[in-house]
Amino acid sequence: MNDPRNTSTPQHQEKTDVAGDAPLEVDERSKVSTSSGAQDAFGDEEFAEVKYKVLKWWQCGVLMVAETVSLGVLSLPAAVASLGLAPSIVALLLLGMLATYTGYVIGQFKWRYPQVCNMADAGEVIAGRVGREVLGVGQVLFLVFVMASHLLTFIIAMNTITGHGTCSIVFGLVGLIISFICSLPRTLVKMSWLSFVSFASILLAVVITMFGVGILHPGKGVEATVPTDLTHGFGAITNIVFAFSGHAAYFGLAAELKDTRDFPKALCLLQTFDISLYIIAAVVIYRYGGAEVASPALSSASPMVSKAAYGVALPTIIIAGVINGHVAFKYIYLRVFSGTDRIHKRDWIAISSWVGIALGLWVIAWIIAEAIPVFSNLLSLITALFASWFTFGCSGVFWLYMNRGQWFSSPRKTALTMLNILSFTVAACLCFVGLYVSGKAVHDHPSRMRFSCADNAT
């Protein structure tokens, strides 16, 4: 089972059982050794100016909620309208449970290889330099697209609140500036306090929308199942997958925990909350919003209620995008200063580098948001290109790699092998079919909305 590419020493290499299915006890010696430079990108932080490994499990859990439970929930009622109530509830439950398992596999991989702090590090463990570069570029692109979706939602929100008070491009630039300023802290522990605001914001916004559509009750034609075509049906599935697609950030979040063995607690906090909220919000808003329910869902209520809901949702629209962006900035930042102690400094080189990386990626995200100005289409494209692999596909590969040579050694192991092969297969289907569906949807939408002052909230 030992891998020559793994830099850990035998005395603390194994954090999971031989099956890779459950954590074992970790002694005090291993806890000390995993903070050494050979094991951890952050190194020994005892005398560091900037310390990263300070997160408690509940802070990590709230960060995960803020990062994951944001824009995804806003697309779910429209996804239900495309599939019908019964298939949608089944899809939410099954995909939610699979996302929980694949998230746990990421935690297992982190225990087995403590030096892993992002998807690129995991790719290097599995496939050397090629794997590192492929997953590293993919992770950054995915997170930049997620940042773009938050900027796009900010534009829609401001157009709704102000009644299209000015050019949509101006609102996009305002969102870019605010997001950039919020991205300046270099440690996640400072972001964790903002995540409480994000958590309360999205929850209250969804509740306001549910009450708003319940009172107005504009919907007609609510069905348990509905006829659909490939474009609309599979597009709905990709939007559901996007709601669970926080996995690309999990390594980065786990890396800043005081004790990485607490990661399952944070994951359980996230998944308990998001599966419950998704089913309740999607079903209630669709039940009263009807077949023509809007995406984002906050636009489904009366104009006054929609304005209130978007106003309340603004913090999570900004903060969740910032948290995703932070993970992308951190990956590039660590690559730039790899092998040095610069990341723990507060000098002008360290600070200006962080600022430059953040500004550059936010500008790219703004360009994407202006180029694909339709919310559901952008989410479908993100899911097909990236979220499919980071949420389901990569985790399957991680498990198969950790358990190579033992795939069929027992009935339990055989069942888990089949589950992880299924996870990879789901990712491949989501990617290839999703690319066709999302590409067609983007192509069919009028191009006049791109880089336009037009109101994209209608």
Disulfide bonds with the S-S distance in Angstrom:
Cys167-Cys453 1.93
